[in-house]
Each structure stands twice: as C-alpha cells, then as structure tokens.
Amino acid sequence: MTDRPVSTEEAERLRRQASQAAVAVSVTLAAAKLAAWLLTGSVALLSSLMDSVLDVAAAMLTMVTVRHAMRPPDKGHRYGHGKFESLGALAQMAFIAGSGLIIIFQSIERLITPRPITATEVGLAVMILSITLTFGLVIFQRHVVRRTRSVGIDAISLNYRGDLLMNLSVIAALAIYAWSGEARVDPIAAIAIAGYMLWNAASIGRESLDVLMDRELPVEDRERIVSLVMADGRALGVHDLRTRSAGITRFIELHLELDGNLTLDQAHAIADDIEIALKHAFPGAEVSLHQEPEGLDDERLDSRIQGLRSEDGDG
C-alpha cells in the first residue's frame, strides 16, 4: 500500500525534515562510535565509524542539494533544478565507495597482523544505540520517499539501510571475539561491511545516472498514462510518448490524435481535460500535449505505445 500523493509544498517540507533528521542522527552516532573505537580498537567498529563520518557529510550534502533542488524554475533553468539532487547522490556514491576501499585495505593489514580488542561491552552498547536510532530514521525516510519520490532522500536512505546490516555485523564480531578471543573475525566483518558499502555505492550511482540521463518512467507509469488518455472517448490515438523525471518532478510529453474536423477551441478543451486527468494521477507533473488530426502522417511517429514492456529493459 502506497501513501497518498502530496502537494509540492508538503513534499518540500517532508524532504527538508528527512535531511535534517539524517544530519542529527549521523552526528550523534559518529560521536558515539568515535568514543567506542578509541576504547576498543576494533577495526570493524572503525569501519562503522568511518561510515558514520561519511554519513554526516552525505546528510549535510543531501540537505544542501535538496534545498537547491526545491528552487522553482527561473529564466536560465526553465525545467527547474531537480537534477541537482541526483548530482548530490553521485557525490554520496563517491564518498561511500572511497570509504569502502579504505576499510578493505585496513582490514587486510589487520588480517595479517591481528590485534586484541578491549572494552567490548562499550562497543556493543554503542552499536545497539546505533541500530535503534538508524532503524527509526530509515522508517521515516522510507515514508518520505514513498510520499515524495525524492532521489536524494532515497539514496541516503539506502545507505542507512546498509548501516543496519553493518551494525549487526559489528555486534556479531565483538560478541564472537568476547566469546572466543579470535581477533581475525574483526577484520573479516569489516571487509564484509566494506563490500556492502561498495554495493550500495553502485546502486546509488545507477539510480542517479538514470535521472541525469533522462531515463523513461517505469513501464507501469507509461501504460497508466496511455490508459488515462484513451479513457477520454474523444481521444482517438496517442503516439510519441516521452517521459522523464528530475527530483520529484515528472515530465510527460505526448502527441494526442483528435478528430480533424474539430475547431481549435474544441481541440484545446479536450487537451486541457486530459492534461488535468494526468496531473491528478501524477501530482506535480509537467504535462505537454501536442494535438494533431487522427491519421496524420507524422514523421515523428514511433512505437512507444506498443511494446512498452520490452522497452523497459533498455539501457
């Protein structure tokens, strides 16, 4: 079940709150993990600390990019500033990937030369705190993403969902060490965490590039657009459907085939009704309809209406 659509103003408020909450949680956890790492010397905990430090940078970056992306269109940016959010997500990807590589190198050194871990109970307490705060933040972020379709919030939420698994792995490493005294489990856990961070980075990068490269909306959305247009009995055909997104704004362009005997006023009224229906179904969308007589030999006619599902896998 999805949350109800929201207005542009409410979407901006939710995105702002989500980015501020991420900053507050990441700063709190970074401070707590720093203290715990200094006491324990655990490389797995160090990897979690580095991830939290990057979370602080990523959360602050998200707060800045979301604020910039919410700026309305201006003379130089008629389509708005929504893609700025995806640029920020790409920067997050670079932060996460760099951190993962550093952790892998440090962990290999610890595998070669194991070191003891101290004050494991402190590390366990901090990681339990981390899981509690992160879980609450992820729930709120997922709510915001469902309501706003924010790429930036979704990117940082993906990172925090990975943090939950990382925190569990750190707890497991500390508990196993406390029980068995095997020091190598610590760097092994850190390498697993780093691998997950790199996987997260790749996922964020793919999603951000899809937006920056104007990838079509999901096939289900495109099929819904066609159905909504053709639900108006006065619409005789649709072709050259083009869609994309930037930030929370979706752009829909299509050619609408109408009876060639209609007056300009009549054709305009039909197009207005269909545009209203599309904007109701896709709140905040920018809709552009080109009206033309049915059966016109349009050189731009393409197959975007037929075979939508086969197109969805295209790169």
C-alpha positions in Angstrom: 0.0 0.0 0.0 1.4 3.4 -1.0 1.0 6.7 0.7 -1.3 9.3 -0.8 0.2 11.8 -3.2 1.3 15.1 -1.6 1.4 18.7 -2.8 4.7 20.3 -3.8 4.7 22.3 -0.6 4.2 19.2 1.6 6.8 17.3 -0.4 9.3 20.1 0.2 8.6 20.1 3.9 9.0 16.3 4.2 12.3 16.3 2.3 13.6 19.1 4.5 12.7 17.2 7.6 14.2 14.0 6.4 17.5 15.6 5.5 17.7 17.4 8.9 16.9 14.2 10.8 19.7 12.4 8.9 22.2 15.1 9.9 21.1 14.9 13.6 21.3 11.1 13.7 24.6 10.8 11.8 26.4 13.4 14.0 25.2 11.6 17.2 26.3 8.2 16.0 29.7 9.4 14.7 30.5 10.9 18.1 29.4 7.8 20.0 31.3 5.5 17.6 34.5 7.6 17.9 34.5 7.2 21.6 33.8 3.5 21.4 36.6 2.9 18.8 39.1 4.8 20.9 38.2 2.4 23.8 38.0 -0.9 21.9 40.5 -0.5 18.9 38.1 -2.7 16.8 38.7 -2.3 13.1 35.1 -3.4 12.5 33.9 -0.6 14.7 36.4 1.7 13.0 34.7 0.8 9.7 31.3 1.7 11.1 32.8 4.9 12.5 34.1 5.9 9.1 30.7 5.1 7.6 29.1 7.4 10.1 31.5 10.2 9.4 30.7 9.8 5.7 27.0 9.8 6.7 27.5 13.2 8.3 29.0 14.5 5.1 26.4 12.8 2.9 23.5 14.0 5.1 24.7 17.6 5.0 25.3 17.3 1.3 21.7 16.0 0.9 20.4 18.9 2.9 22.1 21.4 0.6 21.2 19.6 -2.6 17.6 19.1 -1.6 17.2 22.7 -0.7 18.8 23.7 -4.1 16.6 21.2 -6.0 13.5 22.7 -4.5 14.2 26.1 -6.1 11.5 27.0 -8.6 12.3 27.3 -12.3 13.9 30.5 -13.4 14.9 32.1 -16.7 18.1 30.1 -17.0 16.5 26.8 -15.8 13.0 26.5 -17.2 12.8 22.9 -16.2 13.7 23.6 -12.6 16.6 22.4 -10.5 15.5 18.9 -9.7 18.6 17.2 -11.2 20.8 18.9 -8.6 19.5 16.2 -6.2 20.9 13.5 -8.4 24.3 15.2 -8.6 24.4 15.2 -4.8 23.6 11.5 -4.8 26.5 10.8 -7.2 28.8 12.6 -4.7 27.4 10.4 -2.0 28.3 7.4 -4.1 31.9 8.6 -4.4 32.1 9.1 -0.6 30.8 5.6 0.1 32.9 3.8 -2.4 36.1 5.6 -1.2 35.3 4.7 2.4 34.7 1.1 1.5 38.1 0.8 -0.3 40.0 2.3 2.6 38.3 -0.1 5.1 39.3 -3.1 2.9 43.0 -2.0 2.9 42.9 -1.5 6.7 41.2 -4.9 7.3 43.8 -6.8 5.2 46.5 -5.3 7.3 44.6 -6.5 10.5 44.2 -9.9 9.0 48.0 -10.2 8.5 48.7 -8.7 12.0 45.7 -9.3 14.3 45.3 -7.0 17.3 43.3 -7.6 20.5 40.0 -5.7 21.2 39.3 -4.1 24.5 36.2 -2.9 26.3 33.9 -4.9 24.0 30.9 -4.2 26.2 31.2 -0.5 25.4 31.3 -1.2 21.7 28.3 -3.5 22.0 26.3 -0.8 23.8 27.1 1.9 21.2 26.2 -0.4 18.3 22.8 -1.2 19.9 22.2 2.5 20.2 23.2 2.9 16.6 20.8 0.2 15.4 17.9 1.8 17.4 18.4 5.4 16.0 19.2 4.2 12.5 16.1 2.0 12.4 13.8 4.9 13.4 15.5 7.2 10.8 15.1 4.6 8.0 11.4 4.2 8.7 10.9 7.9 8.5 13.0 8.2 5.3 11.0 5.4 3.6 7.8 7.2 4.4 9.2 10.4 2.9 10.4 8.6 -0.3 7.0 7.0 -0.8 5.3 10.4 -0.5 7.8 12.5 -2.5 9.8 10.2 -4.8 13.0 12.1 -3.7 16.1 10.6 -5.3 18.4 12.3 -2.8 16.5 11.0 0.3 16.2 7.6 -1.3 20.0 7.5 -1.9 20.8 8.4 1.7 18.1 6.0 3.0 19.7 3.2 1.0 22.9 4.0 2.8 21.3 3.9 6.2 19.6 0.6 5.4 23.0 -0.8 4.8 24.1 0.7 8.1 21.7 -1.6 9.9 23.3 -4.7 8.5 26.8 -3.2 9.2 25.9 -2.5 12.8 24.7 -6.1 13.2 27.9 -7.4 11.7 30.0 -5.3 14.1 27.9 -6.6 17.1 28.5 -10.2 15.8 32.2 -9.6 15.5 32.5 -8.1 19.0 30.4 -10.8 20.5 32.4 -13.6 18.8 35.7 -12.0 19.9 34.5 -11.7 23.5 33.4 -15.4 23.5 36.3 -17.0 21.5 39.2 -14.4 21.6 39.6 -14.9 17.8 40.9 -11.5 16.6 40.6 -12.2 12.9 36.8 -12.2 13.0 37.0 -8.4 13.4 38.7 -7.6 10.1 36.7 -10.2 8.3 33.5 -8.5 9.5 35.0 -5.1 8.4 35.7 -6.5 4.9 32.1 -7.7 4.6 30.9 -4.3 5.7 33.1 -2.6 3.0 31.8 -4.9 0.3 28.2 -4.0 1.2 29.2 -0.3 1.1 30.6 -0.7 -2.4 27.4 -2.5 -3.5 25.4 0.4 -2.0 27.5 2.9 -3.9 26.9 1.1 -7.2 23.1 1.1 -6.6 23.1 4.8 -5.8 25.1 5.6 -8.9 22.8 3.6 -11.2 19.7 5.4 -9.9 21.3 8.8 -10.1 22.5 8.3 -13.7 19.0 7.1 -14.7 17.7 10.5 -13.7 20.6 12.5 -15.2 20.3 10.6 -18.5 16.5 11.2 -18.7 15.6 7.5 -18.4 11.9 6.9 -19.1 9.5 6.5 -16.2 8.7 2.9 -15.2 6.7 0.9 -17.7 3.7 0.8 -15.4 3.6 4.6 -15.3 3.7 4.8 -19.0 1.0 2.3 -19.5 -1.1 4.2 -17.0 -0.6 7.4 -18.9 -1.8 5.8 -22.1 -4.8 4.3 -20.4 -5.7 7.7 -18.9 -5.5 9.5 -22.2 -7.5 6.9 -24.1 -10.1 6.8 -21.3 -11.4 10.1 -22.7 -13.6 9.0 -25.6 -12.7 12.0 -27.6 -9.0 10.9 -27.8 -8.5 8.8 -31.0 -4.9 7.9 -30.5 -1.6 8.6 -28.8 2.0 8.4 -30.0 5.5 9.8 -29.3 5.1 9.4 -25.6 8.2 10.7 -23.8 8.7 10.7 -20.0 11.5 11.6 -17.6 12.0 12.8 -14.1 14.1 15.4 -12.3 14.0 15.4 -8.5 10.3 14.9 -7.5 9.0 16.3 -10.8 7.9 14.0 -13.6 7.7 15.3 -17.2 5.2 13.8 -19.6 5.1 14.7 -23.3 2.9 13.1 -25.9 1.1 13.6 -29.3 -2.7 13.4 -29.0 -4.7 12.4 -32.0 -8.1 14.0 -32.4 -10.9 14.3 -34.9 -9.6 16.6 -37.7 -12.9 18.3 -38.0 -12.8 19.8 -34.5 -12.3 23.6 -34.1 -9.1 24.8 -32.4 -11.2 25.7 -29.3 -12.7 22.2 -29.2 -9.3 20.5 -29.5 -7.8 22.8 -26.9 -10.6 22.0 -24.4 -10.1 18.2 -24.9 -6.4 18.6 -24.4 -7.0 20.6 -21.2 -9.3 17.9 -19.8 -6.7 15.2 -20.5 -3.9 17.3 -19.0 -5.9 17.8 -15.8 -6.6 14.0 -15.6 -2.8 13.3 -16.0 -1.8 15.9 -13.4 -4.4 14.4 -10.9 -2.9 10.9 -11.4 0.7 12.3 -11.3 0.8 15.2 -8.8 3.3 17.9 -9.6 3.9 16.5 -13.1 4.7 18.8 -16.0 2.5 17.7 -18.9 2.9 18.8 -22.5 0.4 17.7 -25.2 0.7 18.2 -28.9 -2.7 17.9 -30.7 -2.9 16.7 -34.3 -5.6 15.1 -36.6 -6.1 11.4 -36.5 -4.2 9.5 -39.2 -1.7 12.3 -39.9 1.5 11.0 -41.5 3.7 12.2 -38.6 7.4 11.6 -39.3 7.9 11.5 -35.5 5.5 8.6 -35.1 7.2 5.8 -33.1 6.4 2.6 -31.3 6.4 3.9 -27.7 2.8 2.9 -27.2 3.3 -0.7 -28.5 5.7 -2.9 -26.7 6.2 -0.8 -23.6 7.3 -3.7 -21.5 10.0 -4.7 -24.0 11.4 -1.1 -23.9 11.7 -1.1 -20.1 14.8 -3.1 -20.1 16.7 -0.9 -22.5 19.8 0.8 -21.2 
